[in-house]
Amino acid sequence: MRLISTKILRAGMTLGNTIYNVNERPLLHAHVTLTEQMIKRLRLLNVQYVYIDDERSKGIEIEETVPSNVRQETIKEMQMAFELIKSPKKSNISAMLEKKTMAIQSTLKNIMAEMSSNKDLLMILSDAYLYDSYIFHHSFNVTLYTLAIGKQLKLPNIQLEHLGMGAMLHDIGKIMVDEDILMKSSPLTEEEFIDIQKHASNGFEILRNIHNVSLLSAHCAFQHHERIDGSGYPRGLKGPDIHPYAKIIAVADVFDACTSNRVYREKMLPSDALDILQSGSGTLFDPTVIKAFTQSIAIYPNGLSVGLNDGRKGIVARQNAGMSSRPVIRIVEESGRMLAATYELDLSLFPEPVISATDIEFSTETVH
């Protein structure tokens, strides 16, 4: 499979992965032959990238670290917990919330088990899911990134559980923010921005009153927008005053926000989002966390079309553990012409070439 922009999708191409609708049901199944009508619908739904199967990418595998059924179960439990908090019925809410957060803790353990058995670099197929509420998929993705960082930092399982719950529920305070503000595509007014900022302290107040959610997890919601130079919110905390868990979630939160479709901008590729994080390393974000994150994720995911600085073009075929910026590339084009016989180049074996471009198009002219 390989990843391509829906802008260059053509009728007759074969879809590589299943696309799910807002109800987590298949919208388009893997291996379907795309029609003009299907492509038009994907574009209308703001799907920017899809995986396709073709001869150039045959045999390249793309699998999520955590299966879709675990994602679906986790998001369902989060939705029910959030709806309980918004409910006007106040009787017995505490007991019901504790039950729901116990269910979330159970799904978190399933996620941790899946991640423990999968030693590959973390990959998330973010455009495989369409959703009417960004917050739940965002929270799920942030949890995966957070746990990946925690594992890289060698945190014990009990700490990973507290950290994971903090990540899963870090944005719970947004249920008290007007939906129109959350979904606004134009710049926020000063008053609206103040309302948005309140979600951190509101989330802390919600979580610290749920008995089976630790105070450490609650502080993740409170502090995930703090920055080590003191420029964050809600309290403008600086480096040593920010909890280490919050520093981890801050990186995961920004990365997923950058690599997800938003109402006010298009998603970025992982390598571009990582550039933003690294530009803030030491000022906004903890350098140790940035380094651990870089070592944990697939900066250039399998199936991504890339250009090398020597002019060759290819598709990321697989990852090299511990060398996320130096994957194995299937070379499909040289000197502006497609190769009749492709070959693999393991970038980890050589200092040059390097990846200089992503999301590129290939020539249609073939070298015989």
N, C-alpha and C positions, 0 to 999 in steps of 0.2 A: 504494500500500500504506500501511497505518497499523499502528502498534504498539498492541496492547491486552493487558490482563492476562488470563490464563487464567481468572481468577475470574469474568469477565463474558463469556467465550466462550459462544456459543450454537450449537446444531445448525443447520446450513444455511449458516453462514458459510464463506467460501472462504479456505483457507490461502494466504498470500502467498509464503512462502519454504519451501524444503525443510528438514526437521528431520532431522539425522543421529544415528544411534545411537552407542553406545560404540565400535563397530568402524568408524566413519566411513562407514557405509552408510546410505542413506536409510531413515528410519523412517516419515516421512510426506512425500509429494511436494508441491511447490508446486502450487497450483490445485485441490487435492482439496477436495471439499465435506465439511466436518467433521460427524461424527455424535456423538451423546452418548457412545458408547463411546470414540471417539478422544479426545474432550475429557477424559474421565475418566482415560484412560491418560496424557495429557500432564500432568495434575495429579499423578498418582501418581509420575511421573518427576521431579517438582519443576520442571517448565518453568513459569516465572512469566509470561513474555510471549511472544507470537507476532505475526507480521505477518499481516494479513488484507487481502484485496482486496475493496473495495466501491465503490459509486458516489461516496461522499464523498471517497475518497482516489485515485480513478482518475487515472493519470498520474504519481503521485508515485513516484519511483524510489529504491530503497535498494540500493546495491551496496557490497560490502566492498572495502576498498582493495586487498587481496590475495586472489586467487581461492582457492576451497576446495581445489583440487588442490595448490596450493603449500603451503597449511596442512597438508594430509594428508601430503605428502612430507616436510616438515620434522619433523612430529611423529613419523613413522615412524623417521627417522634418530635423533632424540633418544632414543626408546624403546630402540633397539638399543644406543646408546652407554651409556645408563644400565644396561641389563641386563648389558653386558660388565663394568662396574665391580662389579656385585653378584655376578658369576660366581665360584664357588669355584675354577675353573681359572685358575691364575696364569700358566701358560706362554704366551708370545707375546701377552699381553694388551696390552702397551705398543704394539706394532706395530698390533694390531687397533684399539686406541683412536685412534691417529693416523689410521688409515684412515677411521674413523667421523667423527672431528672434521673431516677434510677434506671429507667428504660434507655435514656440517652447514654448513661454510663455503661450499660450493657452493650450498646452498639459501638461505643468507643473501644471497648475491649476487643470486639470483632475486627475493628479497623486496625488496632495494634497487632493483632494476630496475623492479619493479612500482610501487613507491612514487615513483620518479622520473617515471614516465609518468603517474601519477595526481596531479593538482594539487589535488584536492578536500581538504577537511578530513577527517581520519581518522575512520572509523566502523567499529565491530566488531559483528557480529551474534552476541553472546555466547550467546544462548539458542538459536541454530541448531544447537549442538553439545552432545550429551549425552556425558558421559565418566565412566569409573570411576576415573580418576586425574587429579586436578585439576592436577597439577604441569606436565604437558606443554602443555596449552592455555594455562595461566597464563604459562608461559615464552614461548610464541609471542606472546601478546598483549603481554606486557611488552616483547618485542623490537620490535613495531610501534610502541608508544608511545615507546620509547627512541629509535628511529631518527627518528621524527617530531620529537622534541625536538632531536635532533642536527642535523637538516636546518634547523630553525628557527634554530638557533644558528650556522648556516653552517659546520659542521665539514666538513673535506675528506673524500673517500671513504675514504682509508686509515684515518682516525680512526673513521669510521662503522663500518668493518669490525671494528676492535678493540672498539668500543663494542657493536656488535650481537652479537658472540660472547660478550662478557661478560653481556649481557642474556639471551641464549639459554640460557646455562649457569649463571646466577646462583644457581639453587636446586639444583644438582647434589648438594650436600652432604646434601640431604634423603633421598637413597637410604640413608643410614646411620642414619636416624631410624625408630623402630618405626612401622609403618603405623597401628597402633591409636592412637598419640598424634597422628599427623597428621590422622586422621579423627575425633577425639574431639569430640563435640558439647557436652559439659559443660565447665566451667572446668578448666584444666590445674592440676595440683599444682605446687608449686615445683620439684620434681625433674624433672617432665615439661617444664616451661618451660626449665629449664637444658639438657635434652636437645635441645629444639628450637633453642635458641640456638647450639648447637654446629655446626649445619649451615653457618654462614658460614665458620668456620675449616676445617671438613672439606672444604667445596667448594674453598677456596683450595688446600689440600694436594693435592687430586685434580688440579686444573687446572694447577698450576705444575709438575707432573711429566709433563704431556703436551707434547711438544716443539713441536708446531705450534699450541699455544694460547699467546698472548702473556702475559707477566706482567701487563700492563695489564688484560687480560680476566680473569685470575685474581683481581686485586684487586677487580673488580666483585663477585665472589662474596663476597669477604672483607668488603667495606665497605658493602654495600647496605642494611644495617640500622643503620648509624651515622647519627646526627642532629647537625645543626650546633650544637646547644646542649650536646652531650656526653652526652645521655641514651640514646643507642643502644648497640648491642652489635656485636661482642664486646669491643671495646677502649675504648669510650667516647670515641672521637675527636671533636674539635670542628672547626668550620668549615674553616679553612685546611688542616687535617691530613687531611681527607677528599678522596679523589681526585675530580675533577670528573665522571668517568664514573659513579662510585658515587652522586653526588648526583642525577644524571639518572635512574639506574635506581631509586633510592629512591622518587622521585615516581611513576614508571611502575608500580612494584611495588604501592604502596599504592592507586593508582587502580584497577588491575585487580582487586586483592583486594576492594575495595569494590563494584565493579560486576559481580562474579561470584557465582554461587550458592555458598554455603559450608554445611558441615554444621551450623554453629552460628548462622547468620543468613541472612536473605534478601538478595538483591542490591539495590544502590541504583541509581537513575538517575544518568547522568553528571553532571548539574548538582548533585546532592546530594553525590556523591563529590568533586567539585571544591570544594565549600564546605568540606569537611573538610581538603583540602590547603591551601586558602587560609588557613584558620584557623591552620595551622602554618607559614605562610610567614614566614621570618625567625627562627623559633625551631627548628623541626624540619627544614624544607626550605629550599633555596636559592631566594630570591625570583626570581632571573633564570630559573631552571629552571621555576618555576611559571608565570611570564609566558609563556615560550616554549611550554609545554605548552598553556596556555589558547588560544594563537593557532594551535595545530596540530590540535586535535580539535573534533569537532562536539559542543558542550556540549548542544545540543538536537538530537538526530539526526533526520534525515528520517523522517517517519511518526509522530513523537511527538505525542500529543494535549496541547495546552497551553491555559491560560487566561490572558487578559490582564487587566491591572489596571483596564480600563474595562468589564469584564464580558463582552467578546466571547470566543468559544472557537474554536479551529481546530486545524489539523494542520500541522506543519512540512513545508513543501513543498520547500525547497532552502536551501542555505547561502550566506552571503556571505563570500568569502575575506577573512581578516584581521579579521572582525567576528563571531566565533563565537557571541556572546551576542545577536546581532541578525539572525536568519534571516528568510526569507520565509515568512509564515504564510498558509495557505489558510483563510479565515474561513468557518466552516460554521454558526455559531450566534450569534445576537444576542438579547438580552432574554429568554433562556431558551427560545428557539424555534429550530429548525433552519431554515436558509435554503433556499428552493427553488432559488436560484441563488447559488452560492458566489462569492467573489472573493478576490484575493490582496492581502496587506498586507506591504510590504517594511519591516521594522522598522529597517533601516539608514538610511532616509531621514528618520526622525523621532526626536526624543528621547523621545517618549511615543507609544503606550503601551509598557509593558514586560511581559515574561512573569512572571506572579506565581504560577502553579500548573502542575504537570505531571501526566501520567498521569490525566487527568480523564475523566469520562463525559459523553456528549452527551445532550441531550434527544431524545425521540422525537416531540415535537410540531413540526410543520412550519409555517413561514410561507409562505402562498401569494401 
